[in-house]
Amino acid sequence: MAEWRKVFADGKISKSELDFLQELKSNAKTSVQKLDDLIKDCEKAQGT
């Protein structure tokens, strides 16, 4: 995360950079939800 702070340290964030970050966030939420679902399925299969 510190690397991103260096990139945006100048305070000049373009619309495309902001769009990119918002897309990453959206994809991350979806991926986390899918991972949660997968873990639940594996727990059910294990009987835990």
Phi and psi in radians as a Rosetta constraint file:
Dihedral C 1 N 2 CA 2 C 2 CIRCULARHARMONIC -1.066 0.35
Dihedral N 2 CA 2 C 2 N 3 CIRCULARHARMONIC -0.582 0.35
Dihedral C 2 N 3 CA 3 C 3 CIRCULARHARMONIC -1.083 0.35
Dihedral N 3 CA 3 C 3 N 4 CIRCULARHARMONIC -0.700 0.35
Dihedral C 3 N 4 CA 4 C 4 CIRCULARHARMONIC -1.119 0.35
Dihedral N 4 CA 4 C 4 N 5 CIRCULARHARMONIC -0.646 0.35
Dihedral C 4 N 5 CA 5 C 5 CIRCULARHARMONIC -1.087 0.35
Dihedral N 5 CA 5 C 5 N 6 CIRCULARHARMONIC -0.650 0.35
Dihedral C 5 N 6 CA 6 C 6 CIRCULARHARMONIC -1.134 0.35
Dihedral N 6 CA 6 C 6 N 7 CIRCULARHARMONIC -0.708 0.35
Dihedral C 6 N 7 CA 7 C 7 CIRCULARHARMONIC -1.090 0.35
Dihedral N 7 CA 7 C 7 N 8 CIRCULARHARMONIC -0.724 0.35
Dihedral C 7 N 8 CA 8 C 8 CIRCULARHARMONIC -1.723 0.35
Dihedral N 8 CA 8 C 8 N 9 CIRCULARHARMONIC 0.208 0.35
Dihedral C 8 N 9 CA 9 C 9 CIRCULARHARMONIC -1.091 0.35
Dihedral N 9 CA 9 C 9 N 10 CIRCULARHARMONIC -0.487 0.35
Dihedral C 9 N 10 CA 10 C 10 CIRCULARHARMONIC -1.308 0.35
Dihedral N 10 CA 10 C 10 N 11 CIRCULARHARMONIC -0.129 0.35
Dihedral C 10 N 11 CA 11 C 11 CIRCULARHARMONIC 1.392 0.35
Dihedral N 11 CA 11 C 11 N 12 CIRCULARHARMONIC 0.022 0.35
Dihedral C 11 N 12 CA 12 C 12 CIRCULARHARMONIC -1.762 0.35
Dihedral N 12 CA 12 C 12 N 13 CIRCULARHARMONIC 1.745 0.35
Dihedral C 12 N 13 CA 13 C 13 CIRCULARHARMONIC -1.993 0.35
Dihedral N 13 CA 13 C 13 N 14 CIRCULARHARMONIC 2.100 0.35
Dihedral C 13 N 14 CA 14 C 14 CIRCULARHARMONIC -1.361 0.35
Dihedral N 14 CA 14 C 14 N 15 CIRCULARHARMONIC 2.852 0.35
Dihedral C 14 N 15 CA 15 C 15 CIRCULARHARMONIC -1.055 0.35
Dihedral N 15 CA 15 C 15 N 16 CIRCULARHARMONIC -0.699 0.35
Dihedral C 15 N 16 CA 16 C 16 CIRCULARHARMONIC -1.184 0.35
Dihedral N 16 CA 16 C 16 N 17 CIRCULARHARMONIC -0.612 0.35
Dihedral C 16 N 17 CA 17 C 17 CIRCULARHARMONIC -1.159 0.35
Dihedral N 17 CA 17 C 17 N 18 CIRCULARHARMONIC -0.735 0.35
Dihedral C 17 N 18 CA 18 C 18 CIRCULARHARMONIC -1.132 0.35
Dihedral N 18 CA 18 C 18 N 19 CIRCULARHARMONIC -0.753 0.35
Dihedral C 18 N 19 CA 19 C 19 CIRCULARHARMONIC -1.029 0.35
Dihedral N 19 CA 19 C 19 N 20 CIRCULARHARMONIC -0.725 0.35
Dihedral C 19 N 20 CA 20 C 20 CIRCULARHARMONIC -1.069 0.35
Dihedral N 20 CA 20 C 20 N 21 CIRCULARHARMONIC -0.795 0.35
Dihedral C 20 N 21 CA 21 C 21 CIRCULARHARMONIC -1.132 0.35
Dihedral N 21 CA 21 C 21 N 22 CIRCULARHARMONIC -0.683 0.35
Dihedral C 21 N 22 CA 22 C 22 CIRCULARHARMONIC -1.177 0.35
Dihedral N 22 CA 22 C 22 N 23 CIRCULARHARMONIC -0.626 0.35
Dihedral C 22 N 23 CA 23 C 23 CIRCULARHARMONIC -1.165 0.35
Dihedral N 23 CA 23 C 23 N 24 CIRCULARHARMONIC -0.728 0.35
Dihedral C 23 N 24 CA 24 C 24 CIRCULARHARMONIC -1.023 0.35
Dihedral N 24 CA 24 C 24 N 25 CIRCULARHARMONIC -0.774 0.35
Dihedral C 24 N 25 CA 25 C 25 CIRCULARHARMONIC -1.084 0.35
Dihedral N 25 CA 25 C 25 N 26 CIRCULARHARMONIC -0.779 0.35
Dihedral C 25 N 26 CA 26 C 26 CIRCULARHARMONIC -1.076 0.35
Dihedral N 26 CA 26 C 26 N 27 CIRCULARHARMONIC -0.809 0.35
Dihedral C 26 N 27 CA 27 C 27 CIRCULARHARMONIC -1.135 0.35
Dihedral N 27 CA 27 C 27 N 28 CIRCULARHARMONIC -0.646 0.35
Dihedral C 27 N 28 CA 28 C 28 CIRCULARHARMONIC -1.123 0.35
Dihedral N 28 CA 28 C 28 N 29 CIRCULARHARMONIC -0.736 0.35
Dihedral C 28 N 29 CA 29 C 29 CIRCULARHARMONIC -1.073 0.35
Dihedral N 29 CA 29 C 29 N 30 CIRCULARHARMONIC -0.766 0.35
Dihedral C 29 N 30 CA 30 C 30 CIRCULARHARMONIC -1.119 0.35
Dihedral N 30 CA 30 C 30 N 31 CIRCULARHARMONIC -0.756 0.35
Dihedral C 30 N 31 CA 31 C 31 CIRCULARHARMONIC -1.136 0.35
Dihedral N 31 CA 31 C 31 N 32 CIRCULARHARMONIC -0.710 0.35
Dihedral C 31 N 32 CA 32 C 32 CIRCULARHARMONIC -1.127 0.35
Dihedral N 32 CA 32 C 32 N 33 CIRCULARHARMONIC -0.726 0.35
Dihedral C 32 N 33 CA 33 C 33 CIRCULARHARMONIC -1.095 0.35
Dihedral N 33 CA 33 C 33 N 34 CIRCULARHARMONIC -0.748 0.35
Dihedral C 33 N 34 CA 34 C 34 CIRCULARHARMONIC -1.128 0.35
Dihedral N 34 CA 34 C 34 N 35 CIRCULARHARMONIC -0.658 0.35
Dihedral C 34 N 35 CA 35 C 35 CIRCULARHARMONIC -1.155 0.35
Dihedral N 35 CA 35 C 35 N 36 CIRCULARHARMONIC -0.738 0.35
Dihedral C 35 N 36 CA 36 C 36 CIRCULARHARMONIC -1.024 0.35
Dihedral N 36 CA 36 C 36 N 37 CIRCULARHARMONIC -0.759 0.35
Dihedral C 36 N 37 CA 37 C 37 CIRCULARHARMONIC -1.113 0.35
Dihedral N 37 CA 37 C 37 N 38 CIRCULARHARMONIC -0.733 0.35
Dihedral C 37 N 38 CA 38 C 38 CIRCULARHARMONIC -1.096 0.35
Dihedral N 38 CA 38 C 38 N 39 CIRCULARHARMONIC -0.754 0.35
Dihedral C 38 N 39 CA 39 C 39 CIRCULARHARMONIC -1.079 0.35
Dihedral N 39 CA 39 C 39 N 40 CIRCULARHARMONIC -0.765 0.35
Dihedral C 39 N 40 CA 40 C 40 CIRCULARHARMONIC -1.060 0.35
Dihedral N 40 CA 40 C 40 N 41 CIRCULARHARMONIC -0.769 0.35
Dihedral C 40 N 41 CA 41 C 41 CIRCULARHARMONIC -1.070 0.35
Dihedral N 41 CA 41 C 41 N 42 CIRCULARHARMONIC -0.721 0.35
Dihedral C 41 N 42 CA 42 C 42 CIRCULARHARMONIC -1.182 0.35
Dihedral N 42 CA 42 C 42 N 43 CIRCULARHARMONIC -0.674 0.35
Dihedral C 42 N 43 CA 43 C 43 CIRCULARHARMONIC -1.120 0.35
Dihedral N 43 CA 43 C 43 N 44 CIRCULARHARMONIC -0.724 0.35
Dihedral C 43 N 44 CA 44 C 44 CIRCULARHARMONIC -1.083 0.35
Dihedral N 44 CA 44 C 44 N 45 CIRCULARHARMONIC -0.741 0.35
Dihedral C 44 N 45 CA 45 C 45 CIRCULARHARMONIC -1.134 0.35
Dihedral N 45 CA 45 C 45 N 46 CIRCULARHARMONIC -0.558 0.35
Dihedral C 45 N 46 CA 46 C 46 CIRCULARHARMONIC -1.435 0.35
Dihedral N 46 CA 46 C 46 N 47 CIRCULARHARMONIC -0.314 0.35
Dihedral C 46 N 47 CA 47 C 47 CIRCULARHARMONIC 1.464 0.35
Dihedral N 47 CA 47 C 47 N 48 CIRCULARHARMONIC 0.384 0.35
